[in-house]
Amino acid sequence: MAKEKHLIVIVGPTAIGKTSLSIKLAKHFNCPVLSADSRQFFKEIAIGTAKPSEEEMDGVPHYFIDSLSIQEDYNVGKFEEDALIILQEIFLSNDYAIMVGGSGLYVDAVCKGIDDIPKDDQTRKQLMYELEKNGISTLQEELKLLDPEHYDNMNIHNPHRLVRALEVCRSTGRTYTSFRKNQVKDRPFEIHKIGLNADRELVYENINQRVDLMMKNGLLEEVRSVYPFKDFNSLNTVGYKELFKYIDGTYSLEEAVELIKKNTRNFAKRQMTWFKRDKETMWFEPPTPLMEIINSIESS
């Protein structure tokens, strides 16, 4: 029996045009948009996260944008819970909702559900001690050995996620990946996945231009404003960590900007590795006519 409510999910690499498409689809289906970009949750950072402006949102209601402070703890499990509650409320008066994904894990949490991955505080403390004593490279090598699949798909330069993955591997004797391959949870709505992609060189050029525009629009000033909180996990992200090191004197400004571009390109590559695994996604190359995408959604 077909489900009467529909969640349209838009995925793809950064700087591909997901925001623009989401607004057009939201206007067509007269529905709100949920952001599944874990960096756009935080109200203090806007420029470096490519958060849509009020003008870009064009009156379309958005959820999970500016919903948290960088000083608040938030995780993918809480996002799954919150997003499902919001969708339930939306579907009381709407047949459609749209979710835009930059963060593959957050998209999967809503579409498939996440498993209850075990925690072990003692193992975590030991890993944090090793991280501080030996640096991140030793832990990276350990994860590459224990869980090469997760190593290839994650940001191995994020110490928080690296420690979490190794915490699971060490404490359970299983890979972190194995906890994310169990049965997909049934959702009370149809899910239509739209993917945007383009030639790699074009994606990379878009990224380089976006970074230049961010710098022109005041990214450095935004980074200075959150510098006192630079050790928070919410700020261990591309665009901020590189400029923190410029402020610290580690890099020149030119070096920091080039690193932002390089790290963003690597992030886009990881995004596509993640999203391409899902065989249910219908892929389009911008600028595909809007009605072609709408027809694909309505016939799927």
N, C-alpha and C positions, 0 to 999 in steps of 0.2 A: 504493500500500500504506500503510495507516494506521500511524502511529508509536505505539509502545507506551508511551512516556513522555510526561508532560504537564507543561507549565509554565503555571500560572495567574498572569496579570499583572493587578494591581489598580492602576488609575490614577484621577486626579481631582485637583481643587484641594485645597489645604491646608485642614485643619479640616472635611473632608467626612465622615470616618468610615472611612477606608481601613484604619487599624490594627485597629479593632474587627472589621471584616469579615475581615481576613486571619487573625486568631486563630480566628474561628469556622470558616472554611474549612479552616484547618490542622488543627483538631481533627476535622473531618468526614473529611478525606482522610488524616489521620494522617501529616502531613508537616511539614517545616521551612519557615521563611520567610526570604527574602533581602530586605534593604532596598536599594532603589535610590535612596535619598535621600542625596545626596552630603554633606549636613551631619551626618547621623547617624553617619557613620564615626568621628567624632572623640570620643575618650573624655572630653576636658575640658569639653565643652559638651553639656548634656543638656536643660536647661529651655527654652532658646531654640530648640531644634531639635525640640521636641515628641517627643522620643525615648520609646518605650514603656517603662514601668517594669517591674520584675520581676513585680509583681502583675498588670499588664496582659498581659504575655507568657504568664502562666499556665502555665508549664512547657513552652511550645512553643519548640524550638530556633530561634535567630535567627542569621543571618550578616550581616556588615557593619554591626554596631552595636557601638560602642566598639572597633573593630578597629585604629584608628590614633591617633597623637598629632597635634595641630594643627601640630607642628613637622616632620611628615613630608610629603614631596611625594607626591601621588597624582593620577592623571588618569583620564579615561574609558577610554583604551586599556588601562590596567592593570586597571581594573575589569572590562572585557569579558573579559580573559584570566583573571582570578581567579574571576569568577562562573561561567564555563564549566567550569573545573576543579572547582569546588565542586558544580555541578549534575551533573557526571559521577559524582562520588562519591555524591551523594544518590541518583541513579538506579540505583546498584548494589543498593540495598535498598528503594527507594520507587518507586512509579509516578508520584507527583505531587510537585511543589514549587510554592511560591508566591513571587512577587516583588511587592513593594509599591513603587510609583513616585511619587515627588514630582518627581524630576529626569528630564525627558523624554529628554534626551540619553543618560543612563545606561540608561534602559529600552530605547531604540533600540539601544544598543550590544550588549545581550544578545540582543534579539529579531531584529535585522536585521544587526548588525555595523556597524562604522564603517570608513570608508575611511582609507587611509594618507595623511593630510593633510600636505603638505610643510612643512618648517621652513626658516627662513632667519635665522640668528643676526644677520647684519649689519642686515637690515631691522628685526628686533626691537629691536636696540640703538638704531637711529635713532628708532623709534616711542617707546621709553621716554624718550629725550631730549626729543622733542617733547611728550610727556605732562607731563614735569616742567617744561618751559619755558613751554608755552602752556596747560596745563590740559586737562581731559577733553573739553570742549565741542567743540573743533576736530576732535578725532578722531571724536566722535560724528557730526558733520556729514559728515565724509569717508565714514564707513561707510554713512550714510543714502544718500549719492550712489552709492557703488560697489556696495552689496549691500542694497537696501531690504528684501528678504524676510528676511534674517537680522537686520537692524536691528529689524524689527517683532517678531521672536520671541525676542530675547535680552534679557538684563538689560544695558542700555546704560550703567548706572552702575557696572558691574564692570570696572575698568580692565584686569585680567588678560585677560578674554575679549575685550574690545574690541581690545586690542593684538594678540591672537592672530588675530582675524578679519582685521584690516587687514594683518597680516604676510602672510597668504595672498593677499589681494587684490593687494597691491603686488608681491609677489615672483613671482606666477604669471600675473597679468593676468586671472585668473578670479575669480568670486565664491566666498566661503567656502561658500555654499549648494550650489554645483555639485559640490563634493567629497562631499556627503552625499546624493547622489541616484543613486548608482550601484546596481548589482544587489545585491539583498538576499542575504545569505549564507544558505545552507541550514543548518538546525539539526536535529540528530538527535532532536528532540522536538516534539510538537504544542504550539502556543502558543494559549492561550485568554485573550483580553483582556476584562477587566471594567472598565467605567468607572462611577464614581459622580459624580453631579452633582445640583444643586438650583437653585432660583430664585436669581438673583444676589444679591438682597437678603438672603436667608437665609444664603448662604455668607458674605457680608460681615459679617452680625451674628455668625455663629459665630466669625469671625476676631477681631472686636473683643472678644468675650467671652473667647476663648482668650488674647489678649494681656493682658487684665486679670488672668486667672488666673495667667499666667506671672509677672507682676510680683508678685502676691501670694505666689507660691511661691518667690520669691528670685532672679528673673532679674538684677536689678541687682547682687546680691552675686556671682552667677556671672560677670557681665561684668567686675566689678572683679578677679576672680581671674585672668582671662586678659588683662587690660589691658596687661601688659608685652609681649604678643605681638600687639598690635592691628594691626600692619602686615602680618601674615601673610595670605596669600590665603585661607586656610581660615576666617579671621574677617571677611573682607569680605562679610558676609552680614547679612540683615535681622534685627533684634533686638539685634545686637551693635554694628554700626557707628553706629547712632543713639545708643546709650547711651555709647559711647566719646566721642561729641561732647558729651554731657551732662557726663561726667567732665572733659572738657577745658574746659568752661565755654561752649561754643558754643550749646547749647540749655538751656532749663529742663527739668526732669524731665517736666513736662506736655507740652511741645513734643516731646520725644524719644519719649514713649509714643504720641502722636498720629501721629508720623511712622512709627513701627513699624507701626501699624495701616494707615496709608495705603500704605506700601511692601509690606506683606503682601497687601493687596487687589490691588495692581498685579501682584504675583507670581502670585497665583491666576488673574488674568486671562490672564497669559502662559502659565501651565500649560494652561489650557483651550484657548487658541489652538493650542498644540502638540498636545495629545492629540486634539482634534477633527479633526485632519487624517487620522487613521488610521481608515479606513472599516471595519476588521475589529473594532473595539471594540464590545462590546455594552453599552449604557448603561442604568443603573438609577438611580432616585431613592430615596434612603433615606426611610423604612425599608422597603425591599422585603423580603418574606419570604425567609429564607435558602434555603429549598428551591427557590424560583423561580430564584434565581441558580445553585444547584447543578444544577438540571435543564437550565438553559441551557448550562452548562459541559459537562455529560455528553452533550448532544445536538449540540454544535458540532464 
